[in-house]
Amino acid sequence: MKKLYYTSFFYAILGLLAGIAYREITKHSDFSGPTVLVALHTHILVLGFFFFIITLILGKLFNVHEAKSFGAWYIVYNVGLLITIGAMATRGMLQINGGDISFLPHIAGLGHTILGAGIIWLLILLGKRIK
């Protein structure tokens, strides 16, 4: 259970830093155009901080963290989230600097797909724990 708390705490700090970084980087660069960095802050807070707080509550209520495959789920979900935010951060910084790499949206999409699978997996684990 503490692992879920620390993971949530990590993503809370990362999400807040992403918001500050977006504001400061765009201000410093005199950038006013569209960039995916706008959504990075929200993605980290919702899919990281809030999601793991909710999972912590589910652990307390239904012992979902004691399921056999919970450890594997935890790794898969975090990998998906880190792929997503890494691709978004890279693409956003490139957009600010006037460049882009065409395959980065596909990598972010892969991360989102892994996240979607992780959400379904967690729902299956939860369904097995509800009595």
Secondary structure, 3 states (H helix, E strand, C coil): CHHHHHHHHHHHHHHHHHHHHHHHHHHHCCCCCCCCHHHHHHHHHHHHHHHHHHHHHHHHHHCHHHCCCHHHHHHHHHHHHHHHHHHHHHHHHHHHCCCCCCCHHHHHHHHHHHHHHHHHHHHHHHHHHCC
